[in-house]
């Protein structure tokens, strides 16, 4: 799971269990002092794209920044969209 903002300090039970069972990795490239703006979000997304073999996109806006980046790089990394609106 890639966080859009800084690392959280509290997690629900489902997330805690997945972490404990090594079924989930949480990545947050920002420290708690870092404010996430369009530019830093783009840097985060490009970094994750670079280190990934497959991306599961749970919620993107068609034609938005993340959707555009994923479609532009579809020959590099496999993307699975979880919302029907992006499967075009």
C-alpha positions in Angstrom: 0.0 0.0 0.0 1.4 3.4 -1.0 0.2 6.2 1.2 -0.8 9.4 -0.4 0.4 11.3 2.7 2.6 10.8 5.7 2.8 7.5 7.6 -0.2 6.9 9.9 0.2 6.1 13.6 -3.0 4.1 14.0 -4.3 1.3 11.9 -7.4 -0.8 11.8 -7.3 -4.5 12.8 -7.4 -5.8 9.2 -4.3 -3.7 8.3 -2.5 -4.8 11.5 -3.1 -8.4 10.8 -1.9 -8.2 7.2 1.3 -6.5 8.3 1.9 -9.1 11.0 1.4 -11.9 8.5 3.7 -10.3 6.0 0.9 -9.9 3.5 1.2 -6.2 3.2 3.9 -3.6 2.8 3.2 0.0 3.5 5.3 2.7 1.7 5.3 6.4 2.5 8.1 8.3 0.9 7.3 11.3 3.0 8.3 12.2 6.6 5.8 13.7 8.9 7.1 17.2 8.1 6.6 16.9 4.4 3.5 18.5 2.9 2.1 16.6 -0.1 1.4 18.8 -3.0 1.0 18.0 -6.8 4.7 18.0 -7.4 5.6 15.7 -4.5 2.7 13.4 -5.4 4.1 13.2 -8.9 7.6 12.3 -7.5 6.1 9.7 -5.3 4.1 8.1 -8.1 7.1 8.0 -10.5 9.3 6.4 -7.8 6.7 3.7 -7.1 6.3 3.1 -10.8 10.0 2.7 -11.1 10.3 0.0 -8.4 7.1 -1.9 -9.2 6.4 -4.9 -11.4 2.6 -4.6 -11.0 0.4 -1.8 -9.7 -3.1 -2.2 -8.4 -4.9 1.2 -8.7 -7.8 1.3 -6.3 -9.0 4.8 -7.1 -7.9 7.0 -9.9 -9.6 9.7 -11.9 -9.9 9.0 -15.6 -7.5 11.4 -17.3 -6.1 12.5 -14.0 -2.4 12.7 -13.1 -2.0 9.1 -11.8 -4.2 7.6 -14.5 -2.2 9.4 -17.2 1.1 8.3 -15.7 0.0 4.6 -15.5 -1.3 4.5 -19.1 1.8 6.3 -20.4 4.0 3.6 -18.8 1.8 0.5 -19.4 4.6 -1.1 -21.4 6.8 -0.9 -18.3 4.5 -2.0 -15.5 1.3 -4.0 -15.4 -1.6 -2.0 -13.9 -4.8 -3.5 -12.6 -7.6 -1.0 -12.0 -10.1 -1.9 -9.3 -12.7 0.6 -10.5 -14.7 0.0 -13.7 -14.4 3.6 -14.9 -10.6 3.2 -15.6 -10.7 -0.1 -17.5 -10.8 1.5 -20.9 
